[in-house]
Amino acid sequence: MEDHETVKVYSFRVFDSDMGAMRHAAYKASRDTIASHLGGEVLEGTEQEVLSSELDEHGRYRRLATGWGELN
């Protein structure tokens, strides 16, 4: 049985102690994951619906480049 449940993921910023400033995260995550586990700041307007099966075990979504196809 396939999992067709979707979740909204967002781009976000996190504090980088080496830089002493906020930086853009290299992946997206749900609003709840960002707030409760990553200590980040959601960037509104960056939401994207993805299949929940596309999240890794930590709730992160990384878009995999697929070659010449359209990138979302």
C-alpha positions in Angstrom: 0.0 0.0 0.0 1.4 3.4 -1.0 1.5 6.4 1.3 -0.3 9.3 -0.4 -0.5 11.6 2.7 1.0 15.0 2.1 2.7 17.5 4.4 3.6 21.2 3.9 7.3 21.8 4.1 9.0 25.3 4.3 12.4 26.8 3.8 13.8 28.3 7.0 16.7 30.0 8.6 18.8 28.8 11.5 21.5 30.5 13.6 25.0 29.6 12.6 27.3 30.1 15.5 30.4 30.0 13.3 29.0 32.9 11.2 27.4 34.6 14.1 24.3 35.2 12.0 21.2 33.5 10.5 21.7 31.3 7.4 19.3 29.6 5.0 19.0 25.8 5.7 19.9 23.5 2.9 16.6 21.6 3.1 12.9 22.1 4.0 10.9 20.8 6.9 7.4 21.0 8.3 6.5 24.0 10.5 6.3 21.7 13.5 9.8 20.1 12.9 11.4 23.6 12.4 9.9 24.9 15.6 10.3 21.9 17.9 13.5 20.2 16.7 15.6 22.6 14.6 15.1 26.0 16.4 14.7 27.7 13.1 12.6 30.6 11.7 10.1 29.7 9.0 10.4 31.7 5.7 6.7 32.4 4.9 5.6 32.0 1.3 8.0 29.1 0.7 5.6 26.2 1.5 5.5 23.2 -0.7 3.3 20.1 -0.5 5.2 16.8 -0.6 4.4 13.2 0.1 5.2 12.4 3.7 7.2 9.4 2.4 9.6 11.9 0.9 10.7 13.1 4.4 13.8 11.5 6.0 13.7 10.0 9.5 14.3 13.5 11.0 11.5 15.1 9.1 13.7 16.8 6.5 12.8 17.2 2.8 15.6 17.5 0.2 14.7 17.9 -3.4 16.7 15.6 -5.5 17.8 17.0 -8.9 16.5 14.6 -11.6 18.5 15.9 -14.6 16.9 18.0 -17.3 13.4 17.9 -15.9 11.5 20.9 -14.6 12.7 21.9 -11.1 10.0 23.0 -8.6 
